[in-house]
Structure formats: structure tokens, C-alpha cells
Amino acid sequence: MTHPNWAALTEDDTQPWETLDSRQLVSGFRTVFEDRVRLPSGVETTYQYRPRGPRAVFVLPVTPQGEAVMIRQYRYPLRATVTEVVAGGVERGEELLGAAQRELLEEVGGAAAEWVALPGFYPQPSISGVIFYPFLALGVTLGDMHHEDTETIERVTLPLAEAYRRLDAGEILDGPSSLTLWHARAVLAGRGLL
């Protein structure tokens, strides 16, 4: 299962910046590099970034009753709890749909009858090569959640109209969640759910 724009989420054939030197500053899960580069103007500079490669999935679950299933999750860097869609990293060798199904089950105890791939996007292209792949999960039934020991998550079920009121009012502050909701809106409206 893919969205038509996913094929375009690749490196350009030609690169206008020339890499002169590269060194790894941070290894592990969130690798960070610092490269010395030459721009087309001849200017040389250093650039710190996360390399292309890591992927994550985002899921807007919708129940047969037309309810959005979201989460409220404590985010340590913000020192705040924020409303989000279901999300998580794609493990090495894992298919995108499989990762989305796993995250749906873990975070809200959900299983979907139908999946719709939404447009993928780059969340922070100035500093990161991470790619996000959102999905709309329809006909979601809810059961027991299976949170990781490091997660503080509350499941929130609300009418789709209320979820979109919150989006339009600027009450959903998580960027990837907002964009996932935005891309899902046309599909939901086309099916008469909004």
C-alpha cells in the first residue's frame, strides 16, 4: 500500500552542494552528522543534520461510529502533554503498513478494517532526512492498549467534527498530527464522514 507521492520522496539525481568532508557527531538511534560543504556560489560552510533514512508512520484512526481516536501524550522536551494522532518509528526491515498496524494496536488497542495511504512528507527538511508516512485507518475497533514502559499515553475518542474543530482552532499543536488530519479531511468528506 502506497500513496502516489511516496515515490517522489527520493534524493535528487544531481546534488548542487559538494560534500568536502563528513564526520559523525552522534551515533545510535538519532544519528547526527556534520559535513563541510561547498555551495554553488563557492561558499564553504558546515552543516549538521540527521541523515536520510529514518522513517515514521502516523495514523488517524476512525471508528465505525465516526469517531476519531487520538492520544494525549507527555512529551519530555516540551514538558507538556499534547494531543496527537497515533505514531511511531518504522523498525528496520518493517513494511510501512505493518508499522502502522503495530502502532495502532500498541497505542490505542486498535485494529482497522480499511487503510488509506496519505501523502508522505518531510517534517524538518532543514535539519533532518526523516520521512513521515501518514495513514487513515477506517472501521477501527478498540481493545486493550499495549504501551511501552517509556510511554505516558491517554486514549481520546471524540467525534470527527470535534477533532476537526480542534484542528481548525489551532488546538492540535503537533505538526505531523495536524498535517495527517489535514490530508485525511478530503478522504473523510468524500466518504460522507465529515
Disulfide bonds with the S-S distance in Angstrom:
none
